[in-house]
Amino acid sequence: MTQVYTLESAGDVPVTLANAKAHLKHSSTADDAYTTTLLSTLTAWGESYTGVSFRAQGWKLLDEYFVSRILLDKAKVNVISSVKHLVDGELAVVADSVYRLKLGTYSAEILLQFGQEWPSTTDDVEQALEIEFTTAAFPETVLIQQAIFMHLAYVYVNRGDNDTSVGLVRSAKLSGAMDLYNSFALPRI
């Protein structure tokens, strides 16, 4: 069974352009586009590295078939928007009274309500299930913002040296941001 996650919508980055410019101590608008791109890149990199959503996000999960426990391998799931399944090639909605959300520290599960069953009419094809859900932003915004500020300042000053994923790892270490990221990163197994 192969689960495929697609990011459908990402909320605002946790550091505004105005705050970034104040941290960098520059007021010119000449680098606004570059700084905005860096904020997006560093936010996405930090989320990937830590396994934590720094902002609210909308996700779509494609899966093959219903099982008793559907794992949502994302931290801080906020709400299930919809559970749909293919019936004769068309998506059909599963009533939210059929299932419930069980929250965990590092993931969540969709479980059947007592006495309910998943639909048995689902097409026997890959990606027959479509689950849409949102994750909440990680509550430790001060730590996230500080890590991004540290990382941003280093990359901004040393631009051109950090344009790859290896460069972002290196700059996170050298800036001290890695220590903050590690303080709230989810454990990896």
PyMOL CGO cylinders between C-alpha atoms (Angstrom):
from pymol import cmd
from pymol.cgo import CYLINDER

trace = [
    CYLINDER, 0.00, 0.00, 0.00, 1.48, 3.31, -1.06, 0.3, 1, 1, 1, 1, 1, 1,
    CYLINDER, 1.48, 3.31, -1.06, 0.31, 6.52, 0.53, 0.3, 1, 1, 1, 1, 1, 1,
    CYLINDER, 0.31, 6.52, 0.53, 0.85, 9.72, -1.47, 0.3, 1, 1, 1, 1, 1, 1,
    CYLINDER, 0.85, 9.72, -1.47, 0.68, 13.07, 0.32, 0.3, 1, 1, 1, 1, 1, 1,
    CYLINDER, 0.68, 13.07, 0.32, 0.16, 16.28, -1.63, 0.3, 1, 1, 1, 1, 1, 1,
    CYLINDER, 0.16, 16.28, -1.63, 0.42, 19.71, -0.04, 0.3, 1, 1, 1, 1, 1, 1,
    CYLINDER, 0.42, 19.71, -0.04, -2.70, 21.52, -1.21, 0.3, 1, 1, 1, 1, 1, 1,
    CYLINDER, -2.70, 21.52, -1.21, -2.30, 24.80, 0.66, 0.3, 1, 1, 1, 1, 1, 1,
    CYLINDER, -2.30, 24.80, 0.66, 0.35, 26.26, 2.91, 0.3, 1, 1, 1, 1, 1, 1,
    CYLINDER, 0.35, 26.26, 2.91, -0.37, 29.01, 5.38, 0.3, 1, 1, 1, 1, 1, 1,
    CYLINDER, -0.37, 29.01, 5.38, 1.71, 32.12, 5.86, 0.3, 1, 1, 1, 1, 1, 1,
    CYLINDER, 1.71, 32.12, 5.86, 5.37, 31.77, 6.78, 0.3, 1, 1, 1, 1, 1, 1,
    CYLINDER, 5.37, 31.77, 6.78, 5.97, 32.43, 10.49, 0.3, 1, 1, 1, 1, 1, 1,
    CYLINDER, 5.97, 32.43, 10.49, 8.31, 35.40, 9.85, 0.3, 1, 1, 1, 1, 1, 1,
    CYLINDER, 8.31, 35.40, 9.85, 6.95, 38.42, 7.97, 0.3, 1, 1, 1, 1, 1, 1,
    CYLINDER, 6.95, 38.42, 7.97, 9.01, 40.38, 5.48, 0.3, 1, 1, 1, 1, 1, 1,
    CYLINDER, 9.01, 40.38, 5.48, 8.84, 43.43, 7.77, 0.3, 1, 1, 1, 1, 1, 1,
    CYLINDER, 8.84, 43.43, 7.77, 10.18, 41.44, 10.74, 0.3, 1, 1, 1, 1, 1, 1,
    CYLINDER, 10.18, 41.44, 10.74, 12.91, 39.88, 8.59, 0.3, 1, 1, 1, 1, 1, 1,
    CYLINDER, 12.91, 39.88, 8.59, 14.01, 43.30, 7.34, 0.3, 1, 1, 1, 1, 1, 1,
    CYLINDER, 14.01, 43.30, 7.34, 14.08, 44.63, 10.91, 0.3, 1, 1, 1, 1, 1, 1,
    CYLINDER, 14.08, 44.63, 10.91, 16.17, 41.62, 11.98, 0.3, 1, 1, 1, 1, 1, 1,
    CYLINDER, 16.17, 41.62, 11.98, 18.56, 42.12, 9.05, 0.3, 1, 1, 1, 1, 1, 1,
    CYLINDER, 18.56, 42.12, 9.05, 18.65, 45.88, 9.81, 0.3, 1, 1, 1, 1, 1, 1,
    CYLINDER, 18.65, 45.88, 9.81, 17.89, 47.06, 6.31, 0.3, 1, 1, 1, 1, 1, 1,
    CYLINDER, 17.89, 47.06, 6.31, 15.07, 49.23, 5.07, 0.3, 1, 1, 1, 1, 1, 1,
    CYLINDER, 15.07, 49.23, 5.07, 15.67, 49.18, 1.33, 0.3, 1, 1, 1, 1, 1, 1,
    CYLINDER, 15.67, 49.18, 1.33, 13.12, 47.43, -0.87, 0.3, 1, 1, 1, 1, 1, 1,
    CYLINDER, 13.12, 47.43, -0.87, 15.81, 46.28, -3.30, 0.3, 1, 1, 1, 1, 1, 1,
    CYLINDER, 15.81, 46.28, -3.30, 16.09, 42.81, -1.71, 0.3, 1, 1, 1, 1, 1, 1,
    CYLINDER, 16.09, 42.81, -1.71, 12.43, 42.30, -0.80, 0.3, 1, 1, 1, 1, 1, 1,
    CYLINDER, 12.43, 42.30, -0.80, 11.82, 39.60, -3.43, 0.3, 1, 1, 1, 1, 1, 1,
    CYLINDER, 11.82, 39.60, -3.43, 15.03, 37.77, -2.48, 0.3, 1, 1, 1, 1, 1, 1,
    CYLINDER, 15.03, 37.77, -2.48, 14.21, 37.96, 1.24, 0.3, 1, 1, 1, 1, 1, 1,
    CYLINDER, 14.21, 37.96, 1.24, 10.64, 36.76, 0.66, 0.3, 1, 1, 1, 1, 1, 1,
    CYLINDER, 10.64, 36.76, 0.66, 11.96, 33.80, -1.35, 0.3, 1, 1, 1, 1, 1, 1,
    CYLINDER, 11.96, 33.80, -1.35, 14.46, 33.00, 1.42, 0.3, 1, 1, 1, 1, 1, 1,
    CYLINDER, 14.46, 33.00, 1.42, 11.70, 33.07, 4.05, 0.3, 1, 1, 1, 1, 1, 1,
    CYLINDER, 11.70, 33.07, 4.05, 9.63, 30.60, 2.02, 0.3, 1, 1, 1, 1, 1, 1,
    CYLINDER, 9.63, 30.60, 2.02, 12.62, 28.37, 1.32, 0.3, 1, 1, 1, 1, 1, 1,
    CYLINDER, 12.62, 28.37, 1.32, 13.85, 28.35, 4.92, 0.3, 1, 1, 1, 1, 1, 1,
    CYLINDER, 13.85, 28.35, 4.92, 10.36, 27.71, 6.27, 0.3, 1, 1, 1, 1, 1, 1,
    CYLINDER, 10.36, 27.71, 6.27, 9.86, 24.74, 3.92, 0.3, 1, 1, 1, 1, 1, 1,
    CYLINDER, 9.86, 24.74, 3.92, 13.35, 23.43, 4.70, 0.3, 1, 1, 1, 1, 1, 1,
    CYLINDER, 13.35, 23.43, 4.70, 12.78, 23.76, 8.47, 0.3, 1, 1, 1, 1, 1, 1,
    CYLINDER, 12.78, 23.76, 8.47, 9.44, 21.94, 8.22, 0.3, 1, 1, 1, 1, 1, 1,
    CYLINDER, 9.44, 21.94, 8.22, 11.04, 19.14, 6.23, 0.3, 1, 1, 1, 1, 1, 1,
    CYLINDER, 11.04, 19.14, 6.23, 14.01, 18.87, 8.58, 0.3, 1, 1, 1, 1, 1, 1,
    CYLINDER, 14.01, 18.87, 8.58, 11.98, 18.89, 11.82, 0.3, 1, 1, 1, 1, 1, 1,
    CYLINDER, 11.98, 18.89, 11.82, 8.88, 17.06, 10.62, 0.3, 1, 1, 1, 1, 1, 1,
    CYLINDER, 8.88, 17.06, 10.62, 6.83, 19.87, 12.18, 0.3, 1, 1, 1, 1, 1, 1,
    CYLINDER, 6.83, 19.87, 12.18, 4.39, 22.19, 10.40, 0.3, 1, 1, 1, 1, 1, 1,
    CYLINDER, 4.39, 22.19, 10.40, 5.46, 25.77, 11.09, 0.3, 1, 1, 1, 1, 1, 1,
    CYLINDER, 5.46, 25.77, 11.09, 2.16, 26.99, 9.63, 0.3, 1, 1, 1, 1, 1, 1,
    CYLINDER, 2.16, 26.99, 9.63, -1.31, 25.61, 9.05, 0.3, 1, 1, 1, 1, 1, 1,
    CYLINDER, -1.31, 25.61, 9.05, -1.36, 23.42, 5.96, 0.3, 1, 1, 1, 1, 1, 1,
    CYLINDER, -1.36, 23.42, 5.96, -3.97, 21.67, 3.83, 0.3, 1, 1, 1, 1, 1, 1,
    CYLINDER, -3.97, 21.67, 3.83, -3.10, 18.14, 2.72, 0.3, 1, 1, 1, 1, 1, 1,
    CYLINDER, -3.10, 18.14, 2.72, -4.51, 15.49, 0.40, 0.3, 1, 1, 1, 1, 1, 1,
    CYLINDER, -4.51, 15.49, 0.40, -3.70, 11.83, 1.04, 0.3, 1, 1, 1, 1, 1, 1,
    CYLINDER, -3.70, 11.83, 1.04, -4.22, 9.27, -1.71, 0.3, 1, 1, 1, 1, 1, 1,
    CYLINDER, -4.22, 9.27, -1.71, -4.36, 5.67, -0.56, 0.3, 1, 1, 1, 1, 1, 1,
    CYLINDER, -4.36, 5.67, -0.56, -5.35, 2.32, -2.05, 0.3, 1, 1, 1, 1, 1, 1,
    CYLINDER, -5.35, 2.32, -2.05, -8.10, 0.92, 0.16, 0.3, 1, 1, 1, 1, 1, 1,
    CYLINDER, -8.10, 0.92, 0.16, -9.84, 1.23, 3.50, 0.3, 1, 1, 1, 1, 1, 1,
    CYLINDER, -9.84, 1.23, 3.50, -8.19, -0.37, 6.53, 0.3, 1, 1, 1, 1, 1, 1,
    CYLINDER, -8.19, -0.37, 6.53, -9.35, -0.37, 10.13, 0.3, 1, 1, 1, 1, 1, 1,
    CYLINDER, -9.35, -0.37, 10.13, -6.82, 2.36, 11.05, 0.3, 1, 1, 1, 1, 1, 1,
    CYLINDER, -6.82, 2.36, 11.05, -5.81, 4.92, 8.42, 0.3, 1, 1, 1, 1, 1, 1,
    CYLINDER, -5.81, 4.92, 8.42, -2.54, 6.53, 9.49, 0.3, 1, 1, 1, 1, 1, 1,
    CYLINDER, -2.54, 6.53, 9.49, -2.03, 10.23, 8.77, 0.3, 1, 1, 1, 1, 1, 1,
    CYLINDER, -2.03, 10.23, 8.77, 1.71, 10.60, 9.01, 0.3, 1, 1, 1, 1, 1, 1,
    CYLINDER, 1.71, 10.60, 9.01, 1.67, 14.33, 9.75, 0.3, 1, 1, 1, 1, 1, 1,
    CYLINDER, 1.67, 14.33, 9.75, 2.03, 16.06, 13.09, 0.3, 1, 1, 1, 1, 1, 1,
    CYLINDER, 2.03, 16.06, 13.09, -0.75, 18.11, 14.65, 0.3, 1, 1, 1, 1, 1, 1,
    CYLINDER, -0.75, 18.11, 14.65, -3.64, 17.11, 12.39, 0.3, 1, 1, 1, 1, 1, 1,
    CYLINDER, -3.64, 17.11, 12.39, -6.34, 19.63, 13.04, 0.3, 1, 1, 1, 1, 1, 1,
    CYLINDER, -6.34, 19.63, 13.04, -9.39, 18.43, 11.14, 0.3, 1, 1, 1, 1, 1, 1,
    CYLINDER, -9.39, 18.43, 11.14, -10.47, 15.91, 8.50, 0.3, 1, 1, 1, 1, 1, 1,
    CYLINDER, -10.47, 15.91, 8.50, -12.15, 17.86, 5.71, 0.3, 1, 1, 1, 1, 1, 1,
    CYLINDER, -12.15, 17.86, 5.71, -13.35, 14.86, 3.73, 0.3, 1, 1, 1, 1, 1, 1,
    CYLINDER, -13.35, 14.86, 3.73, -12.92, 11.15, 3.11, 0.3, 1, 1, 1, 1, 1, 1,
    CYLINDER, -12.92, 11.15, 3.11, -13.81, 10.09, -0.42, 0.3, 1, 1, 1, 1, 1, 1,
    CYLINDER, -13.81, 10.09, -0.42, -13.51, 6.85, -2.36, 0.3, 1, 1, 1, 1, 1, 1,
    CYLINDER, -13.51, 6.85, -2.36, -13.86, 5.82, -5.98, 0.3, 1, 1, 1, 1, 1, 1,
    CYLINDER, -13.86, 5.82, -5.98, -17.08, 4.06, -6.96, 0.3, 1, 1, 1, 1, 1, 1,
    CYLINDER, -17.08, 4.06, -6.96, -17.33, 3.24, -10.67, 0.3, 1, 1, 1, 1, 1, 1,
    CYLINDER, -17.33, 3.24, -10.67, -14.63, 5.83, -11.36, 0.3, 1, 1, 1, 1, 1, 1,
    CYLINDER, -14.63, 5.83, -11.36, -16.42, 8.67, -9.52, 0.3, 1, 1, 1, 1, 1, 1,
    CYLINDER, -16.42, 8.67, -9.52, -15.51, 10.07, -6.08, 0.3, 1, 1, 1, 1, 1, 1,
    CYLINDER, -15.51, 10.07, -6.08, -18.14, 9.44, -3.40, 0.3, 1, 1, 1, 1, 1, 1,
    CYLINDER, -18.14, 9.44, -3.40, -18.05, 11.11, 0.03, 0.3, 1, 1, 1, 1, 1, 1,
    CYLINDER, -18.05, 11.11, 0.03, -18.01, 9.01, 3.19, 0.3, 1, 1, 1, 1, 1, 1,
    CYLINDER, -18.01, 9.01, 3.19, -20.25, 10.53, 5.86, 0.3, 1, 1, 1, 1, 1, 1,
    CYLINDER, -20.25, 10.53, 5.86, -18.24, 11.98, 8.75, 0.3, 1, 1, 1, 1, 1, 1,
    CYLINDER, -18.24, 11.98, 8.75, -20.48, 10.04, 11.15, 0.3, 1, 1, 1, 1, 1, 1,
    CYLINDER, -20.48, 10.04, 11.15, -18.71, 6.85, 9.98, 0.3, 1, 1, 1, 1, 1, 1,
    CYLINDER, -18.71, 6.85, 9.98, -15.25, 7.76, 11.25, 0.3, 1, 1, 1, 1, 1, 1,
    CYLINDER, -15.25, 7.76, 11.25, -13.43, 9.75, 13.90, 0.3, 1, 1, 1, 1, 1, 1,
    CYLINDER, -13.43, 9.75, 13.90, -10.00, 11.35, 14.27, 0.3, 1, 1, 1, 1, 1, 1,
    CYLINDER, -10.00, 11.35, 14.27, -7.62, 9.97, 16.88, 0.3, 1, 1, 1, 1, 1, 1,
    CYLINDER, -7.62, 9.97, 16.88, -4.82, 12.41, 17.61, 0.3, 1, 1, 1, 1, 1, 1,
    CYLINDER, -4.82, 12.41, 17.61, -1.33, 11.28, 18.53, 0.3, 1, 1, 1, 1, 1, 1,
    CYLINDER, -1.33, 11.28, 18.53, 1.81, 13.19, 19.41, 0.3, 1, 1, 1, 1, 1, 1,
    CYLINDER, 1.81, 13.19, 19.41, 3.54, 12.63, 16.07, 0.3, 1, 1, 1, 1, 1, 1,
    CYLINDER, 3.54, 12.63, 16.07, 0.71, 11.46, 13.82, 0.3, 1, 1, 1, 1, 1, 1,
    CYLINDER, 0.71, 11.46, 13.82, -3.02, 10.84, 13.75, 0.3, 1, 1, 1, 1, 1, 1,
    CYLINDER, -3.02, 10.84, 13.75, -5.34, 8.04, 12.76, 0.3, 1, 1, 1, 1, 1, 1,
    CYLINDER, -5.34, 8.04, 12.76, -8.77, 7.85, 11.21, 0.3, 1, 1, 1, 1, 1, 1,
    CYLINDER, -8.77, 7.85, 11.21, -10.77, 5.17, 13.00, 0.3, 1, 1, 1, 1, 1, 1,
    CYLINDER, -10.77, 5.17, 13.00, -14.25, 3.80, 12.50, 0.3, 1, 1, 1, 1, 1, 1,
    CYLINDER, -14.25, 3.80, 12.50, -16.95, 4.93, 14.90, 0.3, 1, 1, 1, 1, 1, 1,
    CYLINDER, -16.95, 4.93, 14.90, -18.36, 2.12, 17.03, 0.3, 1, 1, 1, 1, 1, 1,
    CYLINDER, -18.36, 2.12, 17.03, -20.70, -0.05, 14.96, 0.3, 1, 1, 1, 1, 1, 1,
    CYLINDER, -20.70, -0.05, 14.96, -19.70, 1.52, 11.61, 0.3, 1, 1, 1, 1, 1, 1,
    CYLINDER, -19.70, 1.52, 11.61, -18.02, 0.00, 8.55, 0.3, 1, 1, 1, 1, 1, 1,
    CYLINDER, -18.02, 0.00, 8.55, -16.14, 1.46, 5.63, 0.3, 1, 1, 1, 1, 1, 1,
    CYLINDER, -16.14, 1.46, 5.63, -17.97, 1.34, 2.28, 0.3, 1, 1, 1, 1, 1, 1,
    CYLINDER, -17.97, 1.34, 2.28, -17.50, -1.98, 0.49, 0.3, 1, 1, 1, 1, 1, 1,
    CYLINDER, -17.50, -1.98, 0.49, -18.18, -0.58, -3.00, 0.3, 1, 1, 1, 1, 1, 1,
    CYLINDER, -18.18, -0.58, -3.00, -14.74, 1.03, -3.48, 0.3, 1, 1, 1, 1, 1, 1,
    CYLINDER, -14.74, 1.03, -3.48, -13.09, 0.42, -6.84, 0.3, 1, 1, 1, 1, 1, 1,
    CYLINDER, -13.09, 0.42, -6.84, -10.14, -1.98, -6.71, 0.3, 1, 1, 1, 1, 1, 1,
    CYLINDER, -10.14, -1.98, -6.71, -7.59, 0.47, -8.17, 0.3, 1, 1, 1, 1, 1, 1,
    CYLINDER, -7.59, 0.47, -8.17, -4.57, 2.38, -6.93, 0.3, 1, 1, 1, 1, 1, 1,
    CYLINDER, -4.57, 2.38, -6.93, -5.34, 5.65, -5.15, 0.3, 1, 1, 1, 1, 1, 1,
    CYLINDER, -5.34, 5.65, -5.15, -9.01, 4.78, -4.69, 0.3, 1, 1, 1, 1, 1, 1,
    CYLINDER, -9.01, 4.78, -4.69, -9.17, 6.81, -1.46, 0.3, 1, 1, 1, 1, 1, 1,
    CYLINDER, -9.17, 6.81, -1.46, -8.80, 10.58, -1.18, 0.3, 1, 1, 1, 1, 1, 1,
    CYLINDER, -8.80, 10.58, -1.18, -8.55, 12.11, 2.28, 0.3, 1, 1, 1, 1, 1, 1,
    CYLINDER, -8.55, 12.11, 2.28, -8.30, 15.86, 2.76, 0.3, 1, 1, 1, 1, 1, 1,
    CYLINDER, -8.30, 15.86, 2.76, -7.17, 17.25, 6.11, 0.3, 1, 1, 1, 1, 1, 1,
    CYLINDER, -7.17, 17.25, 6.11, -5.44, 20.21, 7.69, 0.3, 1, 1, 1, 1, 1, 1,
    CYLINDER, -5.44, 20.21, 7.69, -2.58, 20.44, 10.13, 0.3, 1, 1, 1, 1, 1, 1,
    CYLINDER, -2.58, 20.44, 10.13, -2.28, 23.15, 12.75, 0.3, 1, 1, 1, 1, 1, 1,
    CYLINDER, -2.28, 23.15, 12.75, 0.78, 25.35, 13.10, 0.3, 1, 1, 1, 1, 1, 1,
    CYLINDER, 0.78, 25.35, 13.10, 3.32, 24.25, 15.70, 0.3, 1, 1, 1, 1, 1, 1,
    CYLINDER, 3.32, 24.25, 15.70, 2.60, 26.26, 18.86, 0.3, 1, 1, 1, 1, 1, 1,
    CYLINDER, 2.60, 26.26, 18.86, 6.22, 27.16, 19.68, 0.3, 1, 1, 1, 1, 1, 1,
    CYLINDER, 6.22, 27.16, 19.68, 6.31, 30.08, 17.24, 0.3, 1, 1, 1, 1, 1, 1,
    CYLINDER, 6.31, 30.08, 17.24, 8.99, 31.99, 19.16, 0.3, 1, 1, 1, 1, 1, 1,
    CYLINDER, 8.99, 31.99, 19.16, 11.49, 29.12, 18.74, 0.3, 1, 1, 1, 1, 1, 1,
    CYLINDER, 11.49, 29.12, 18.74, 10.57, 28.73, 15.08, 0.3, 1, 1, 1, 1, 1, 1,
    CYLINDER, 10.57, 28.73, 15.08, 10.92, 32.44, 14.42, 0.3, 1, 1, 1, 1, 1, 1,
    CYLINDER, 10.92, 32.44, 14.42, 14.27, 32.61, 16.20, 0.3, 1, 1, 1, 1, 1, 1,
    CYLINDER, 14.27, 32.61, 16.20, 15.60, 29.65, 14.21, 0.3, 1, 1, 1, 1, 1, 1,
    CYLINDER, 15.60, 29.65, 14.21, 14.44, 31.20, 10.94, 0.3, 1, 1, 1, 1, 1, 1,
    CYLINDER, 14.44, 31.20, 10.94, 15.96, 34.58, 11.89, 0.3, 1, 1, 1, 1, 1, 1,
    CYLINDER, 15.96, 34.58, 11.89, 19.32, 32.94, 12.63, 0.3, 1, 1, 1, 1, 1, 1,
    CYLINDER, 19.32, 32.94, 12.63, 19.23, 30.88, 9.45, 0.3, 1, 1, 1, 1, 1, 1,
    CYLINDER, 19.23, 30.88, 9.45, 18.07, 33.86, 7.36, 0.3, 1, 1, 1, 1, 1, 1,
    CYLINDER, 18.07, 33.86, 7.36, 20.82, 36.17, 8.61, 0.3, 1, 1, 1, 1, 1, 1,
    CYLINDER, 20.82, 36.17, 8.61, 23.52, 33.64, 7.77, 0.3, 1, 1, 1, 1, 1, 1,
    CYLINDER, 23.52, 33.64, 7.77, 22.16, 32.82, 4.31, 0.3, 1, 1, 1, 1, 1, 1,
    CYLINDER, 22.16, 32.82, 4.31, 21.50, 36.48, 3.53, 0.3, 1, 1, 1, 1, 1, 1,
    CYLINDER, 21.50, 36.48, 3.53, 25.04, 37.54, 4.36, 0.3, 1, 1, 1, 1, 1, 1,
    CYLINDER, 25.04, 37.54, 4.36, 26.59, 34.50, 2.64, 0.3, 1, 1, 1, 1, 1, 1,
    CYLINDER, 26.59, 34.50, 2.64, 24.30, 34.48, -0.40, 0.3, 1, 1, 1, 1, 1, 1,
    CYLINDER, 24.30, 34.48, -0.40, 25.31, 32.24, -3.24, 0.3, 1, 1, 1, 1, 1, 1,
    CYLINDER, 25.31, 32.24, -3.24, 27.03, 29.78, -0.89, 0.3, 1, 1, 1, 1, 1, 1,
    CYLINDER, 27.03, 29.78, -0.89, 23.81, 28.12, 0.32, 0.3, 1, 1, 1, 1, 1, 1,
    CYLINDER, 23.81, 28.12, 0.32, 21.75, 27.52, -2.80, 0.3, 1, 1, 1, 1, 1, 1,
    CYLINDER, 21.75, 27.52, -2.80, 21.56, 23.73, -2.47, 0.3, 1, 1, 1, 1, 1, 1,
    CYLINDER, 21.56, 23.73, -2.47, 20.06, 21.45, 0.16, 0.3, 1, 1, 1, 1, 1, 1,
    CYLINDER, 20.06, 21.45, 0.16, 23.62, 20.68, 1.34, 0.3, 1, 1, 1, 1, 1, 1,
    CYLINDER, 23.62, 20.68, 1.34, 24.23, 24.42, 1.64, 0.3, 1, 1, 1, 1, 1, 1,
    CYLINDER, 24.23, 24.42, 1.64, 21.05, 24.85, 3.69, 0.3, 1, 1, 1, 1, 1, 1,
    CYLINDER, 21.05, 24.85, 3.69, 22.11, 22.10, 6.10, 0.3, 1, 1, 1, 1, 1, 1,
    CYLINDER, 22.11, 22.10, 6.10, 25.57, 23.65, 6.39, 0.3, 1, 1, 1, 1, 1, 1,
    CYLINDER, 25.57, 23.65, 6.39, 24.15, 27.14, 6.94, 0.3, 1, 1, 1, 1, 1, 1,
    CYLINDER, 24.15, 27.14, 6.94, 21.69, 25.85, 9.55, 0.3, 1, 1, 1, 1, 1, 1,
    CYLINDER, 21.69, 25.85, 9.55, 24.62, 24.35, 11.47, 0.3, 1, 1, 1, 1, 1, 1,
    CYLINDER, 24.62, 24.35, 11.47, 26.90, 27.37, 11.13, 0.3, 1, 1, 1, 1, 1, 1,
    CYLINDER, 26.90, 27.37, 11.13, 24.18, 29.86, 12.05, 0.3, 1, 1, 1, 1, 1, 1,
    CYLINDER, 24.18, 29.86, 12.05, 23.16, 27.97, 15.19, 0.3, 1, 1, 1, 1, 1, 1,
    CYLINDER, 23.16, 27.97, 15.19, 19.63, 27.49, 13.83, 0.3, 1, 1, 1, 1, 1, 1,
    CYLINDER, 19.63, 27.49, 13.83, 20.17, 23.70, 13.75, 0.3, 1, 1, 1, 1, 1, 1,
    CYLINDER, 20.17, 23.70, 13.75, 20.35, 23.61, 17.55, 0.3, 1, 1, 1, 1, 1, 1,
    CYLINDER, 20.35, 23.61, 17.55, 16.94, 25.30, 17.79, 0.3, 1, 1, 1, 1, 1, 1,
    CYLINDER, 16.94, 25.30, 17.79, 15.44, 23.09, 15.06, 0.3, 1, 1, 1, 1, 1, 1,
    CYLINDER, 15.44, 23.09, 15.06, 16.71, 20.01, 16.93, 0.3, 1, 1, 1, 1, 1, 1,
    CYLINDER, 16.71, 20.01, 16.93, 15.06, 21.17, 20.16, 0.3, 1, 1, 1, 1, 1, 1,
    CYLINDER, 15.06, 21.17, 20.16, 11.58, 20.59, 18.70, 0.3, 1, 1, 1, 1, 1, 1,
    CYLINDER, 11.58, 20.59, 18.70, 12.22, 18.18, 15.80, 0.3, 1, 1, 1, 1, 1, 1,
    CYLINDER, 12.22, 18.18, 15.80, 10.11, 15.03, 15.78, 0.3, 1, 1, 1, 1, 1, 1,
    CYLINDER, 10.11, 15.03, 15.78, 12.02, 11.82, 16.49, 0.3, 1, 1, 1, 1, 1, 1,
    CYLINDER, 12.02, 11.82, 16.49, 12.84, 9.77, 13.40, 0.3, 1, 1, 1, 1, 1, 1,
    CYLINDER, 12.84, 9.77, 13.40, 12.64, 6.00, 13.39, 0.3, 1, 1, 1, 1, 1, 1,
]
cmd.load_cgo(trace, "trace")
